[in-house]
């Protein structure tokens, strides 16, 4: 990484010491903490360690409860006090905890179907099938609880420099009130995660992520003066109101106009004496808004939205409906469509932004010196993400002789990887798929290898922009048989309604 020079241990993104050296240093830190708590600077300087090295070792010890954080202080953790009394591998497990909106979800969830999302219990669907919730999102509006997202604030005069170092986007172009989608990489240019960055003020950014990132963000902040990384995941609840009637519902609930709030823009409103953050973003590919509110007031907001939504056929929606709509929108999902380089089991599971079809979010202009840039400029661009679809007529052709209807209809989204073949060899895999009730065909998100998709005339690998229409082979399991089906590659998104980016110049309730 070119933002710093000198001792490799002072550079963000470097791996901690390994083997005997790491063990010796970790034991040294534990002995230090037995004598009392201390700040990172006190512990690192006292033991003669670079602060990034001490920070990573303390984070590893914290994950095993040998160390705990008390604000800016590090102290001996509960497992250290029990050292020798029991095996560290015998720690009790934990159950998913309720989100701030759990009291309302319990009353609304008729299916009693729950799933674990980042340690929170979330409804998979509120009814036995997610279909009504899906159609609410596509026809009116659905209300999702997305409080399980991890949320971090970068605060201070160095906040913009940290955001610029992290994201592959050119954050210098991000204006106050703007939201930028992007990803962040390790030093090798492999993606760690993707998420949204919201610029709340000149010196204040908020970033959302699917998995914990505090240690990585803190690591990358070393060497940047005047910035503090604050985790606000528990303090802030998040709701997503998605669908073509979402603006009308939100304006009715808040008694304010949102006509000026553009796509991927945010606003901070005074709501009942407190602050409410609104961003015109979402994970469904439709008109939608995400709302950021103090966790203690989340139930009030939920109730206001449900009262206003009753006039518009709005429904609370679970994660199965969210999964189906995000596949239609062509949005990749961590640990399904790609794996974080931080915990990928093999090198082949790692992906660059180009491999995920996110090349548009990598800005290599002068001055945009983000972590992993130098590696990305050298890495080959041989994979990409695209859409895949199987027509209804093809599904019927394969199912009719076996006396059954297409089994994908009515099912939940499928996250199992399925190989894609062309010309007798594998050219990629489907990573997410579902039957789209709106589009009336089987659709999916696929990862494909460009040099394996040779042109029909044998002229070599194809360009990512020329994939649409190429036929591939997918194997379907039908009545205990594995049957080859003809599928077609296509551009993403599968569904891209005009209201998603629409500019509004009239009241939300006005009819065309």
C-alpha positions in Angstrom: 0.0 0.0 0.0 1.4 3.3 -1.0 -0.2 5.6 1.6 2.6 4.9 4.1 6.2 3.7 4.1 8.7 2.4 6.5 8.2 -0.5 8.9 5.6 -2.9 7.3 4.0 -3.3 10.7 2.9 0.3 10.6 1.0 -0.1 7.4 -2.8 -0.8 7.5 -3.9 -4.1 6.1 -0.8 -6.1 7.1 -1.2 -9.4 8.7 -0.3 -9.8 12.4 2.8 -11.8 13.4 2.5 -15.6 13.0 3.7 -18.7 14.7 6.0 -18.6 17.7 6.6 -14.9 17.5 2.8 -14.1 17.6 2.3 -16.4 20.6 5.2 -14.9 22.5 3.9 -11.4 21.9 0.3 -12.4 22.8 1.5 -13.9 26.1 3.5 -10.7 26.8 0.3 -8.6 26.4 -1.7 -10.9 28.7 0.9 -10.6 31.4 0.7 -6.8 31.0 -3.1 -6.8 31.3 -2.9 -8.9 34.5 -1.4 -5.9 36.2 -4.3 -3.6 35.1 -6.1 -2.0 32.2 -4.5 0.4 29.7 -5.0 2.2 26.5 -3.6 0.9 23.2 -0.9 3.5 23.2 0.2 2.6 26.8 0.2 -1.1 26.1 2.0 -0.9 22.8 4.6 1.6 23.9 5.2 -0.2 27.2 5.9 -3.5 25.4 7.9 -2.0 22.6 5.3 -3.0 19.9 4.1 -1.1 16.9 0.5 0.0 17.6 -1.0 -1.8 14.6 0.6 -5.0 15.7 -0.6 -4.6 19.3 -4.1 -3.7 18.1 -4.4 -6.9 16.0 -3.0 -9.1 18.8 -5.4 -7.6 21.3 -8.3 -8.1 18.8 -7.5 -11.8 18.5 -7.3 -12.2 22.3 -10.6 -10.3 22.6 -12.3 -12.7 20.3 -11.4 -15.5 22.8 -12.6 -13.4 25.8 -9.0 -13.2 27.1 -9.2 -9.4 26.7 -12.2 -7.1 26.9 -12.6 -3.4 25.9 -14.0 -0.8 28.3 -14.2 2.3 26.1 -10.7 3.1 25.1 -9.2 0.8 27.8 -8.1 -2.8 27.3 -8.5 -5.1 30.3 -8.2 -8.7 31.3 -11.2 -10.6 30.0 -13.3 -13.3 31.9 -11.6 -16.2 30.1 -8.2 -15.0 31.4 -9.4 -15.2 35.0 -10.5 -18.8 34.4 -7.2 -19.8 32.7 -6.5 -23.4 33.6 -9.9 -23.9 35.2 -11.4 -25.1 32.0 -10.7 -25.5 28.3 -11.1 -22.4 26.2 -13.0 -24.5 23.7 -15.7 -25.3 26.2 -17.3 -21.9 26.1 -21.1 -21.9 26.1 -22.8 -21.1 22.9 -25.3 -18.2 22.4 -28.8 -17.8 21.0 -29.7 -15.1 18.6 -30.9 -12.0 20.5 -34.0 -10.0 19.7 -33.7 -6.9 17.6 -35.1 -3.5 18.8 -38.3 -4.3 16.8 -38.7 -7.9 18.2 -41.9 -7.1 20.3 -43.8 -6.1 17.1 -42.3 -8.9 15.1 -43.4 -11.6 17.5 -47.0 -10.4 17.3 -47.0 -10.2 13.5 -45.1 -13.4 12.7 -47.8 -16.0 12.1 -45.3 -18.5 10.6 -43.1 -18.6 13.7 -40.3 -18.9 11.2 -37.1 -17.2 12.3 -33.5 -17.0 11.1 -30.2 -15.8 12.5 -28.9 -12.7 10.9 -25.6 -11.5 12.5 -26.7 -12.7 15.9 -30.2 -11.3 15.8 -33.4 -13.3 15.5 -35.2 -12.1 12.3 -38.4 -13.3 10.7 -37.8 -15.5 7.6 -41.4 -14.8 6.7 -44.4 -13.5 8.6 -46.8 -16.0 6.9 -46.3 -19.6 5.9 -45.2 -18.4 2.4 -43.3 -15.3 1.6 -45.3 -14.6 -1.5 -47.7 -12.0 -0.1 -44.8 -10.1 1.3 -43.0 -10.3 -2.0 -46.0 -8.9 -3.9 -46.4 -6.2 -1.3 -42.9 -5.0 -2.1 -43.5 -5.1 -5.8 -47.0 -3.8 -5.8 -47.2 -1.4 -2.8 -44.6 -1.5 0.0 -42.9 -3.9 2.4 -41.4 -3.0 5.8 -38.1 -4.8 6.7 -36.1 -4.8 9.8 -32.4 -4.4 8.8 -31.1 -3.5 12.3 -28.7 -6.4 12.1 -26.4 -4.4 9.8 -23.2 -3.2 11.4 -22.9 0.6 11.5 -19.8 2.7 12.0 -19.2 6.4 12.2 -16.0 8.1 11.1 -15.8 11.4 12.9 -13.2 14.2 12.8 -11.2 16.2 10.4 -9.5 13.0 9.2 -12.8 11.2 8.5 -12.7 11.9 4.7 -9.1 10.6 4.5 -10.1 7.3 6.2 -13.1 6.8 3.9 -10.8 7.6 0.9 -8.3 5.0 2.1 -11.0 2.3 2.6 -13.4 2.5 -0.3 -12.5 1.8 -4.0 -14.7 4.8 -4.9 -13.3 8.3 -5.1 -14.8 9.6 -1.8 -13.5 13.1 -2.6 -16.4 13.4 -5.0 -18.9 12.4 -2.3 -20.9 15.5 -1.2 -22.6 16.1 2.1 -25.9 14.2 2.0 -24.7 11.8 -0.7 -24.6 8.0 -0.3 -22.0 6.0 -2.1 -22.1 2.2 -2.6 -18.7 0.5 -2.8 -16.4 -2.2 -1.5 -13.2 -2.4 0.5 -10.3 -4.6 -0.2 -7.2 -6.1 1.5 -3.7 -5.3 0.3 -3.9 -8.0 -2.4 -7.0 -6.4 -3.9 -9.4 -9.1 -2.7 -12.8 -7.9 -1.5 -13.5 -7.9 2.2 -17.0 -6.5 2.1 -19.3 -4.2 0.3 -21.7 -1.5 1.7 -23.0 2.0 1.7 -21.1 5.1 2.8 -23.2 8.1 3.8 -21.6 11.5 4.2 -23.6 13.2 7.0 -21.3 16.2 7.3 -17.9 17.4 6.0 -16.2 15.6 8.9 -18.8 12.8 9.6 -19.4 9.6 7.6 -21.5 6.5 8.4 -20.8 3.1 6.7 -22.9 0.0 6.9 -21.6 -3.6 6.6 -22.9 -7.1 6.8 -20.2 -8.3 9.2 -18.0 -6.7 11.9 -15.4 -4.3 10.6 -14.3 -2.3 13.6 -10.8 -3.8 13.8 -10.2 -3.4 10.1 -11.4 0.2 10.1 -9.3 1.0 13.2 -6.2 -0.6 11.5 -6.7 1.5 8.4 -7.0 4.7 10.5 -3.5 4.4 11.9 -1.4 7.3 10.5 -4.5 9.5 9.9 -4.7 12.4 12.3 -8.0 13.6 13.7 -10.3 10.7 13.1 -12.3 8.4 15.5 -14.0 5.2 14.4 -17.2 4.7 16.5 -19.3 1.6 16.3 -23.0 2.5 16.6 -24.5 -0.8 15.6 -26.5 -1.3 18.8 -27.4 2.4 19.3 -29.1 2.8 15.9 -31.9 0.6 14.6 -32.5 0.4 10.8 -35.8 -0.1 8.9 -36.2 -0.4 5.2 -39.5 0.7 3.6 -39.4 -0.6 0.0 -41.8 -0.5 -2.9 -43.6 1.8 -5.3 -45.8 3.3 -2.5 -43.0 3.7 0.0 -42.7 7.5 -0.6 -46.4 8.1 -0.1 -46.4 6.0 3.1 -43.3 7.7 4.5 -44.6 11.2 3.8 -47.9 10.4 5.4 -46.2 8.9 8.5 -43.7 11.8 8.9 -46.0 14.6 7.6 -43.3 16.0 5.4 -42.4 16.0 1.7 -39.6 13.8 0.4 -39.8 15.1 -3.2 -36.4 16.6 -3.0 -34.6 13.5 -1.8 -32.9 12.0 -4.8 -31.6 8.4 -5.5 -28.7 7.6 -3.2 -29.2 10.8 -1.2 -29.8 11.1 2.5 -31.5 13.6 4.9 -31.6 14.1 8.7 -35.0 15.2 10.0 -36.3 16.2 13.4 -38.8 13.6 14.4 -40.7 13.8 17.7 -37.9 15.7 19.3 -35.1 13.5 18.1 -33.1 12.8 14.9 -34.3 10.5 12.1 -32.0 9.6 9.3 -33.5 8.8 5.9 -31.6 7.5 2.8 -33.1 6.7 -0.5 -31.4 3.3 -0.7 -32.4 -0.3 -0.3 -31.7 -3.9 -1.2 -34.8 -4.6 -3.4 -34.0 -2.7 -6.6 -37.2 -0.7 -6.2 -38.2 2.8 -5.0 -37.3 2.6 -1.3 -35.9 4.3 1.8 -33.8 3.1 4.7 -34.5 4.8 8.1 -31.9 5.2 10.8 -33.2 5.9 14.3 -32.3 5.6 18.0 -32.9 1.9 18.9 -35.0 3.0 21.9 -37.4 4.7 19.6 -37.6 2.1 16.9 -41.0 0.7 18.0 -42.5 4.2 17.7 -41.3 4.5 14.1 -42.5 1.0 13.3 -46.0 1.8 14.6 -46.2 5.1 12.7 -45.2 3.4 9.4 -47.7 0.5 10.0 -50.6 3.0 10.7 -49.7 5.0 7.5 -49.1 1.8 5.5 -52.5 0.3 6.3 -54.0 2.7 3.7 -51.6 1.4 1.0 -51.7 -2.4 1.6 -48.2 -2.3 3.1 -47.0 -5.5 4.9 -44.1 -6.3 7.2 -41.7 -8.5 5.2 -39.1 -11.1 6.2 -35.8 -12.1 4.8 -37.1 -14.6 2.2 -39.0 -11.8 0.5 -35.8 -9.6 0.7 -33.7 -12.4 -0.8 -36.1 -12.8 -3.7 -36.2 -9.1 -4.5 -32.5 -8.6 -4.2 -31.9 -11.5 -6.7 -34.3 -9.7 -9.1 -32.2 -6.5 -8.5 -29.0 -8.4 -9.2 -27.4 -7.4 -5.9 -24.6 -9.7 -4.5 -24.7 -11.1 -1.0 -21.8 -11.8 1.3 -21.1 -15.5 2.0 -23.5 -16.4 -0.8 -22.4 -14.7 -4.1 -18.9 -14.0 -2.8 -16.7 -14.6 0.3 -14.8 -12.1 2.3 -11.0 -12.4 1.7 -10.7 -12.2 5.5 -12.1 -15.7 6.0 -12.1 -17.4 2.6 -11.0 -21.0 3.0 -9.1 -21.1 -0.3 -7.5 -18.6 -2.6 -10.0 -19.6 -5.3 -12.8 -18.3 -3.1 -11.4 -14.8 -3.0 -12.7 -12.2 -5.5 -11.6 -8.8 -6.7 -14.2 -6.1 -7.4 -13.9 -6.9 -11.1 -14.7 -10.5 -10.4 -18.0 -9.4 -8.8 -19.0 -7.1 -11.6 -18.1 -4.1 -9.5 -15.5 -2.6 -11.8 -17.6 0.5 -12.2 -17.1 1.1 -8.4 -13.3 1.0 -8.8 -12.0 4.4 -9.6 -8.3 4.5 -10.4 -8.0 8.2 -11.0 -5.0 10.1 -9.6 -5.1 10.7 -5.8 -7.6 7.8 -5.1 -5.0 5.8 -3.2 -7.2 3.1 -1.5 -6.0 -0.1 0.2 -5.4 -2.7 -2.5 -5.1 -0.3 -5.4 -1.6 -1.3 -6.5 -2.6 -5.0 -6.5 -5.8 -4.4 -8.5 -3.9 -2.6 -11.2 -1.9 -5.8 -11.7 -4.6 -8.4 -11.2 -6.1 -10.2 -14.3 -9.8 -9.6 -15.0 -11.0 -13.0 -16.0 -14.2 -13.4 -14.0 -17.4 -11.4 -13.7 -20.9 -11.6 -12.3 -23.9 -11.6 -14.6 -27.5 -12.8 -14.7 -28.8 -16.2 -15.8 -32.4 -17.1 -16.7 -34.4 -20.2 -17.6 -37.6 -19.5 -19.5 -41.0 -20.9 -18.3 -41.3 -22.9 -21.6 -38.1 -24.7 -20.8 -39.2 -25.5 -17.3 -42.5 -26.9 -18.6 -40.7 -29.0 -21.2 -38.6 -30.7 -18.6 -41.3 -31.2 -16.0 -44.4 -32.2 -18.1 -43.1 -35.7 -19.1 -42.6 -36.4 -15.4 -46.1 -35.4 -14.4 -45.2 -32.6 -12.0 -45.3 -28.8 -12.2 -42.1 -26.8 -12.2 -41.0 -27.3 -8.6 -39.2 -24.0 -8.3 -42.5 -22.1 -8.4 -43.5 -21.3 -4.9 -40.2 -22.2 -3.4 -37.9 -20.0 -1.3 -34.7 -18.5 -2.9 -32.0 -21.1 -3.4 -28.4 -20.2 -2.2 -26.8 -23.5 -3.2 -24.1 -23.2 -5.9 -25.0 -24.8 -9.2 -22.5 -25.4 -12.0 -22.9 -23.7 -15.4 -21.6 -25.6 -18.4 -21.0 -24.8 -22.0 -19.4 -26.9 -24.7 -18.9 -29.8 -22.2 -16.9 -27.9 -19.6 -17.8 -25.8 -16.6 -17.7 -22.1 -17.2 -19.0 -20.8 -13.8 -21.7 -21.3 -11.3 -25.1 -19.9 -10.2 -24.7 -18.6 -6.7 -28.3 -17.4 -6.0 -31.5 -18.2 -7.8 -35.3 -18.1 -7.4 -38.4 -18.2 -9.5 -39.5 -14.6 -10.1 -43.3 -14.3 -9.7 -43.2 -11.0 -11.5 -41.0 -12.0 -14.4 -42.4 -15.6 -14.7 -39.1 -17.3 -15.1 -36.3 -18.8 -13.1 -33.6 -16.2 -12.5 -30.2 -16.1 -10.8 -26.9 -14.4 -10.2 -24.0 -16.2 -11.7 -20.2 -16.0 -11.5 -18.6 -16.8 -14.9 -15.1 -17.2 -16.2 -14.6 -15.1 -19.3 -11.9 -17.1 -21.0 -14.0 -20.2 -20.7 -16.8 -18.6 -22.6 -15.0 -18.6 -26.0 -16.8 -16.9 -28.9 -18.8 -19.3 -31.0 -16.4 -18.8 -33.9 -13.4 -19.7 -31.6 -11.9 -16.2 -31.5 -11.0 -16.5 -27.8 -12.5 -15.0 -24.6 -15.4 -12.7 -24.6 -15.8 -9.3 -23.1 -18.1 -9.0 -20.0 -20.4 -6.7 -21.9 -21.0 -9.3 -24.6 -22.3 -12.1 -22.4 -26.0 -11.5 -22.8 -27.8 -14.1 -24.8 -25.1 -16.8 -24.6 -26.6 -20.2 -23.9 -25.3 -22.4 -21.0 -26.4 -25.7 -19.5 -27.8 -26.0 -16.0 -28.6 -29.3 -14.3 -32.0 -29.5 -12.5 -33.1 -32.2 -10.0 -36.6 -33.4 -11.1 -38.2 -36.4 -9.6 -35.0 -38.1 -8.6 -33.4 -37.4 -11.9 -30.7 -34.9 -12.8 -31.8 -33.3 -16.1 -29.8 -30.7 -18.2 -31.7 -27.5 -18.9 -30.9 -24.7 -21.3 -30.3 -21.4 -19.7 -29.3 -18.0 -21.0 -26.9 -15.5 -19.6 -28.2 -11.9 -19.3 -27.3 -8.5 -18.0 -28.2 -7.4 -14.4 -30.4 -6.3 -12.9 -33.3 -8.6 -13.9 -35.8 -6.0 -12.7 -35.1 -2.3 -12.9 -38.3 -0.2 -12.5 -38.3 3.5 -13.4 -39.5 4.7 -10.0 -36.2 3.5 -8.4 -34.3 6.6 -9.7 -37.4 8.7 -10.5 -37.3 12.5 -9.8 -40.5 13.7 -8.1 -42.1 17.0 -8.8 -45.6 16.5 -7.5 -47.3 15.2 -4.3 -46.8 11.5 -3.7 -50.5 10.8 -3.7 -51.1 12.3 -7.1 -52.2 9.9 -9.8 -50.9 9.9 -13.4 
